[in-house]
């Protein structure tokens, strides 16, 4: 497990070719990714281990429960150009539906092997990548992953990633608050079979700031 973690964290830009060199959108006036609330469970205190691998914590022998997924993509501006050195943060509940936050009322057991929060920075092509778990529902919410992106210029977007086609999306208040199908589709991502052994699934999400 620790070997897999080191291999994931040491991925170079070249080894991230799975994203694809033609992914950067052409043209301009792209629609910005819709913003959403950060919710009440952004960490009060960041974990000591806060890298882009949320399923294997330093000095833990076991990895997190749940279906492991590589979540990756580009951070772009409205002109379709990469946002270089942007900070990308994610946070989500563990496989038991529990956030690592003292105010979470869920009494489900906490998965101590799940990091709960991670951060990374985009490379020279605007790419980011996380190894985490496929999000799960918890009381009152459909599965989602919280995102906060901050550009070097200080522009910031807080939003949420949803599982495309998940039945619970239709009953989720925040998902429905997005309004149009186009805005809902902009934050909905397919989780597909992964092409390497670092995770079971992969999900690509390109985010447009502005």
C-alpha positions in Angstrom: 0.0 0.0 0.0 2.7 2.5 0.9 4.6 1.7 -2.3 1.4 2.4 -4.3 1.1 5.7 -2.5 4.6 6.8 -3.2 4.2 5.9 -6.9 1.0 7.9 -7.1 2.4 11.0 -5.5 5.5 10.9 -7.6 3.7 10.9 -10.9 5.3 13.4 -13.3 3.4 15.5 -15.8 4.4 13.1 -18.6 2.9 10.1 -16.7 -0.4 12.0 -16.4 -0.9 11.7 -20.2 -4.2 9.8 -19.4 -5.8 13.2 -19.2 -4.9 13.8 -22.8 -2.9 16.5 -24.5 -6.0 17.7 -26.5 -8.2 18.3 -23.5 -7.7 22.1 -23.3 -10.7 23.7 -24.8 -10.4 25.9 -27.9 -11.9 29.3 -28.3 -13.1 31.6 -25.6 -16.1 32.6 -23.6 -16.4 29.2 -21.9 -19.1 29.0 -19.3 -17.7 29.2 -15.8 -18.3 26.1 -13.6 -21.2 26.8 -11.3 -20.3 27.7 -7.7 -21.9 25.9 -4.8 -21.7 26.2 -1.0 -18.7 25.0 0.9 -21.1 23.4 3.4 -20.5 23.2 7.1 -17.8 20.6 7.1 -14.7 22.3 5.6 -12.0 21.2 8.1 -11.6 23.4 11.1 -8.0 22.0 11.4 -6.3 20.7 8.4 -4.9 17.1 8.7 -1.1 16.8 9.1 -1.2 14.6 6.0 -3.0 16.8 3.4 -1.6 15.7 0.1 -3.4 14.5 -3.0 -3.7 10.9 -1.9 -6.7 10.6 0.5 -6.8 6.9 0.8 -3.4 6.2 2.3 -2.3 8.2 5.3 1.3 8.4 6.3 2.2 5.9 9.0 -1.1 4.0 8.6 -0.8 0.4 7.4 -4.3 0.2 6.1 -5.9 2.2 3.4 -9.4 3.8 3.4 -12.6 1.9 2.9 -14.6 2.5 -0.2 -14.1 2.3 -3.9 -10.8 4.0 -4.8 -11.0 6.5 -7.6 -8.5 8.8 -9.4 -10.2 12.2 -9.9 -8.3 14.4 -12.3 -8.7 17.1 -14.9 -7.7 20.6 -16.0 -8.3 24.0 -14.3 -9.0 26.4 -17.2 -9.9 30.1 -17.5 -12.8 31.4 -19.6 -10.5 31.5 -22.7 -9.8 27.8 -22.4 -6.2 28.4 -21.2 -4.7 26.4 -18.3 -4.5 28.0 -14.9 -1.0 27.2 -13.8 -0.1 26.7 -10.1 -3.7 27.0 -8.9 -4.4 25.5 -5.5 -7.0 22.7 -5.7 -8.6 21.5 -2.4 -11.2 18.7 -2.0 -13.0 17.4 1.0 -15.7 14.7 1.4 -17.2 12.2 3.8 -15.7 8.8 4.2 -17.2 5.5 3.0 -19.4 5.4 6.1 -20.9 8.8 5.3 -19.0 10.6 8.1 -17.1 13.8 7.7 -13.9 14.3 9.7 -15.4 17.3 11.4 -16.5 17.7 15.0 -19.9 19.2 14.0 -21.0 16.3 11.8 -24.1 14.8 13.5 -23.8 11.5 11.8 -23.0 8.8 14.4 -21.6 6.4 11.9 -18.1 5.1 12.8 -15.3 7.2 11.4 -12.8 5.7 9.0 -9.5 6.7 10.6 -7.7 5.6 7.4 -9.4 8.2 5.2 -7.7 11.5 5.0 -11.0 13.4 4.4 -9.2 16.4 2.8 -6.5 16.9 0.3 -4.8 19.6 -1.7 -2.6 19.9 -4.7 -1.4 22.5 -7.3 -1.9 22.4 -11.0 1.1 21.8 -13.2 2.3 23.8 -16.2 -0.6 22.5 -18.2 -3.2 23.3 -15.6 -3.6 19.6 -14.6 -4.5 18.3 -11.1 -5.1 14.8 -9.8 -6.3 13.2 -6.6 -6.6 9.6 -5.4 -9.7 9.4 -3.2 -12.9 7.3 -2.9 -16.0 7.4 -5.0 -18.3 9.7 -3.0 -21.2 8.1 -1.1 -24.5 9.5 0.1 -25.2 10.5 3.7 -28.4 11.6 5.4 -29.8 14.5 3.4 -27.3 14.6 0.6 -26.5 12.8 -2.7 -22.9 11.7 -3.2 -20.5 14.7 -3.9 -17.0 15.9 -3.5 -16.4 19.5 -2.4 -13.9 21.6 -4.4 -12.2 24.9 -3.8 -9.9 26.3 -6.4 -7.7 29.4 -5.9 -5.8 30.9 -8.7 -2.4 32.5 -8.2 -4.2 35.9 -8.8 -6.5 35.1 -5.9 -9.6 34.2 -8.0 -11.5 31.5 -6.1 -14.3 29.0 -6.9 -16.0 26.8 -4.4 -18.2 24.1 -6.0 -19.2 20.4 -5.8 -18.7 17.4 -8.0 -21.6 14.9 -8.4 -21.9 11.4 -9.9 -23.5 11.6 -13.3 -26.8 9.9 -13.4 -27.0 9.0 -9.7 -30.7 8.6 -8.8 -30.4 10.6 -5.6 -29.4 13.7 -7.5 -33.0 14.3 -8.4 -33.9 14.7 -4.7 -30.9 16.7 -3.6 -31.7 20.3 -2.8 -28.3 21.8 -3.7 -28.1 19.9 -7.0 -31.6 21.0 -7.9 -30.8 24.6 -7.0 -28.4 24.7 -9.9 -31.5 25.1 -12.1 -30.8 24.2 -15.7 -29.7 20.9 -17.0 -26.7 22.5 -18.5 -25.5 23.7 -15.1 -26.2 20.3 -13.6 -24.3 18.6 -16.3 -21.4 20.9 -15.8 -20.8 19.5 -12.3 -21.7 15.8 -13.1 -19.0 13.3 -13.8 -18.9 9.7 -14.8 -16.8 7.3 -12.7 -15.4 4.7 -15.2 -13.1 1.7 -14.9 -9.5 2.8 -14.4 -6.8 1.9 -16.8 -4.0 1.2 -14.2 -3.7 -0.4 -10.8 -3.6 2.8 -8.7 -7.4 2.8 -8.3 -10.6 1.0 -9.3 -12.2 3.9 -11.0 -11.3 7.2 -12.8 -13.3 10.4 -13.2 -12.2 13.4 -15.2 -13.6 16.9 -14.3 -12.3 20.0 -16.1 -13.2 23.2 -14.1 -13.5 26.6 -15.6 -12.8 29.6 -13.4 -14.7 32.9 -14.0 
